[in-house]
Amino acid sequence: MKIITQIITACKPVSKKEAENMVYEFKSIKNEFDGRIIEFPKNTIGKIYRHRGYDISKIIRYIPILYKTSVFGWSEPEIKREGHKTHPNINKYFHYINKFSDGNDEYFIRLTVTEEKAKQGKTGAFKLHSTAISKTSLYKNGDGLQRIRVITPGEASSSPFLDSRLAHFFNSVKLLIS
């Protein structure tokens, strides 16, 4: 499997309010590879704006094409984790990966999609839950991934952001990340 680099023209950062207004235009987005259709809830904007690393407000308008052309990475059930908020309405998480260039550097974006628990007589909805963006160069050295300190979203640090979940995925599969 190979991830194709999407060429994106990074734009002027937009405010959280402007991004929330853009979301109304996104409607439902269908992934080209597995056909999963997701919604982009307005309340997701606050969560993705809090992540460290690349300023997502510069590329928020490209989220639909990034999801549409992303490859499925892995899924996992909702599990109660120490120190994390529980999500009783979530059945499962699906992680998609894409790569983009803003003209200066190349980045990986991991898009996390939730599958909500179905209500009686209905199917569960799929919604964008969060994103993580990190430079592709952090994951490469001749034989695999660099072993550098991993920071978590929200941690104050001048170190580049390395998505530990994506690093673990790359360590566990043979994905061409060049």
C-alpha positions as CSV (number, residue, x, y, z in Angstrom):
1,M,0.0,0.0,0.0
2,K,1.3,3.5,-0.8
3,I,0.0,6.8,0.4
4,I,0.0,9.4,-2.4
5,T,1.0,12.9,-1.4
6,Q,-1.8,15.5,-1.8
7,I,-0.5,18.9,-2.9
8,I,-2.2,21.6,-0.8
9,T,-1.7,25.3,-0.9
10,A,-1.6,26.3,2.7
11,C,-3.8,29.3,3.2
12,K,-4.0,32.1,5.7
13,P,-5.1,30.6,9.1
14,V,-8.8,30.9,9.8
15,S,-10.4,31.5,13.1
16,K,-12.3,28.8,14.9
17,K,-15.5,30.6,14.1
18,E,-14.7,30.7,10.4
19,A,-13.8,27.0,10.4
20,E,-17.1,26.2,12.1
21,N,-18.9,28.0,9.3
22,M,-16.9,26.1,6.7
23,V,-18.0,22.8,8.2
24,Y,-21.6,23.4,7.1
25,E,-20.4,23.2,3.5
26,F,-18.6,19.9,4.0
27,K,-21.8,17.8,4.2
28,S,-21.1,14.0,4.1
29,I,-17.7,12.9,2.8
30,K,-17.2,9.5,1.2
31,N,-13.8,7.7,1.4
32,E,-12.8,6.6,-2.1
33,F,-11.2,3.3,-0.9
34,D,-13.6,1.8,1.6
35,G,-16.7,3.8,0.9
36,R,-17.2,4.9,4.5
37,I,-19.3,8.1,4.6
38,I,-18.6,10.5,7.5
39,E,-20.1,13.7,8.9
40,F,-18.0,16.5,10.2
41,P,-19.6,17.8,13.4
42,K,-19.2,21.5,14.2
43,N,-18.0,20.6,17.8
44,T,-15.0,18.7,16.4
45,I,-13.4,22.0,15.4
46,G,-12.5,22.9,19.0
47,K,-10.8,19.5,19.5
48,I,-8.7,19.6,16.4
49,Y,-7.7,23.2,17.0
50,R,-6.1,22.2,20.4
51,H,-3.6,19.8,18.8
52,R,0.0,20.8,18.7
53,G,2.1,20.6,15.6
54,Y,1.0,21.9,12.2
55,D,-1.6,24.7,12.3
56,I,-4.7,22.9,11.0
57,S,-6.5,26.2,10.5
58,K,-4.3,26.7,7.4
59,I,-5.7,23.6,5.7
60,I,-9.2,23.1,7.3
61,R,-10.8,23.7,3.9
62,Y,-8.9,20.6,2.6
63,I,-10.2,18.1,5.2
64,P,-12.9,16.7,2.8
65,I,-10.3,15.9,0.1
66,L,-7.8,14.6,2.7
67,Y,-10.4,12.2,4.1
68,K,-11.8,11.3,0.7
69,T,-8.4,10.1,-0.5
70,S,-7.0,8.7,2.8
71,V,-6.2,5.1,3.3
72,F,-7.6,3.1,6.2
73,G,-5.1,2.3,8.8
74,W,-6.7,0.5,11.8
75,S,-9.7,0.4,14.0
76,E,-10.2,-0.1,17.7
77,P,-13.1,-0.4,20.1
78,E,-13.9,2.4,22.6
79,I,-12.0,1.4,25.8
80,K,-12.1,3.3,29.1
81,R,-8.6,4.6,29.6
82,E,-7.2,6.0,32.8
83,G,-7.3,9.8,32.8
84,H,-9.4,10.0,29.6
85,K,-13.0,11.0,29.2
86,T,-15.3,8.1,28.5
87,H,-17.5,8.1,25.4
88,P,-20.5,5.8,26.1
89,N,-22.1,6.7,22.7
90,I,-19.0,5.5,20.7
91,N,-18.7,1.9,19.5
92,K,-15.4,2.1,17.6
93,Y,-12.7,4.3,16.3
94,F,-11.4,4.1,12.7
95,H,-8.0,5.7,11.8
96,Y,-7.3,7.0,8.3
97,I,-3.9,8.2,7.0
98,N,-3.0,10.7,4.3
99,K,0.0,12.6,3.3
100,F,0.1,16.2,2.1
101,S,2.6,18.8,1.1
102,D,2.1,22.5,1.8
103,G,4.8,23.5,-0.7
104,N,7.5,23.6,2.0
105,D,7.3,20.2,3.8
106,E,5.4,17.0,3.7
107,Y,3.1,15.9,6.5
108,F,1.1,12.9,7.6
109,I,-2.4,13.5,8.8
110,R,-4.2,10.9,10.8
111,L,-8.0,11.4,10.8
112,T,-9.9,9.6,13.5
113,V,-13.5,8.7,12.8
114,T,-16.0,7.5,15.4
115,E,-18.7,5.0,14.9
116,E,-21.6,5.9,17.2
117,K,-23.6,3.2,18.8
118,A,-26.8,2.6,16.8
119,K,-30.1,3.5,18.3
120,Q,-32.8,0.9,18.1
121,G,-33.9,0.4,14.5
122,K,-31.1,2.7,13.1
123,T,-27.5,2.4,12.1
124,G,-24.7,4.2,13.9
125,A,-23.3,7.4,12.3
126,F,-19.6,7.9,11.4
127,K,-18.2,11.2,12.5
128,L,-14.8,12.9,12.3
129,H,-13.5,12.9,15.8
130,S,-10.0,14.3,15.7
131,T,-6.9,14.8,13.6
132,A,-3.1,14.7,14.2
133,I,-0.6,16.2,11.8
134,S,3.2,15.6,11.9
135,K,6.1,15.9,9.5
136,T,6.8,12.8,7.4
137,S,10.6,13.2,8.0
138,L,10.0,12.3,11.7
139,Y,9.1,8.7,10.7
140,K,12.0,7.9,8.4
141,N,15.6,6.9,8.6
142,G,17.2,4.3,6.4
143,D,15.7,1.3,8.2
144,G,12.5,2.5,9.7
145,L,11.3,5.0,12.2
146,Q,13.5,7.3,14.2
147,R,13.5,6.8,17.9
148,I,12.7,10.3,19.2
149,R,10.9,11.5,22.2
150,V,7.1,11.4,21.6
151,I,5.0,14.3,22.8
152,T,1.3,14.1,23.3
153,P,-1.3,16.7,22.0
154,G,-1.4,19.6,24.4
155,E,2.1,19.2,25.8
156,A,4.1,22.4,25.7
157,S,7.3,21.6,23.8
158,S,9.4,23.1,21.1
159,S,10.1,19.5,19.8
160,P,8.4,18.5,16.6
161,F,5.1,16.7,17.1
162,L,5.4,12.9,16.5
163,D,2.1,11.1,16.4
164,S,2.8,8.1,18.7
165,R,-0.2,6.2,17.4
166,L,0.9,6.6,13.8
167,A,4.5,5.6,14.7
168,H,3.2,2.5,16.4
169,F,1.1,1.7,13.2
170,F,4.1,2.2,11.0
171,N,6.2,-0.1,13.2
172,S,3.6,-2.8,12.9
173,V,2.9,-2.9,9.1
174,K,4.9,-2.6,5.9
175,L,3.5,0.7,4.6
176,L,5.5,2.6,2.0
177,I,6.0,6.0,3.7
178,S,8.5,7.4,1.2
